[in-house]
Amino acid sequence: MFGLFFIILIFVLIFWAIGLYNGLVRMRNQVKNAWAQIDVQLKRRHDLIPNLVEVVKDYMSYEQETLAKVIEARGKAMGAHGAAEVSAAENMLTGALKSLFALVENYPDLKANQNVMKLQEELTSTENKIAFARQYYNDSVMQINNKIEMFPSSIIANSFNFTKEQFYEVPADEKEPVKVDLR
């Protein structure tokens, strides 16, 4: 009787460990999928930028430095790898695009140009999709990191070398509250 109980207990523990392992694998794949979704949206963003630069460069003959910064930031963003590096490069690109759009406001003809308006709208839509993809990625990272750190799944995670994932983080300067001056 004791032998049968012991065999059943061993099988239960084996199936429990298999279930934990499979759950960790599923979560790791979910994180990879979430990262791929960010990557798709970033590629779309990177593909839109050269079109925007082409449209505005004729109007902005005195603003070539800003356009060069956008192109340089795009190049760095396209060459970045890993959550931390991509996050930093994409935040630099976002800053360069903000500068470009601020300059567009100074050119009434350019501001009214249908191509510029369409590209700005597409970039805004893409930025929203990127934000949702980042949120999904960070949620997925949180789930797997919790599972890796929490007992008893931490035993399986450590045994099979599961490692914590990096969050997609906002740079410190963007965490500051926005200052509004209504004067």
Buried (B, 14 or more C-beta within 10 A) or exposed (E): EEEEEEEEEEEEEEEEBEEBBEBBEEBBEBBEEBBEBBEEBBEBBBEBBEBBBEBBEEBBEEBEEBBEBBBEBBEBBBEBEEBEBBBBBBBBBBBBBEBBBEBBEEBEEBBEBEEBEBBBEBBEEBEEBBEEBBEBBBEBBEBBBEBBEEEEBBEBBEEEEBEEBBBBBEEEEEEEEEEEEEE
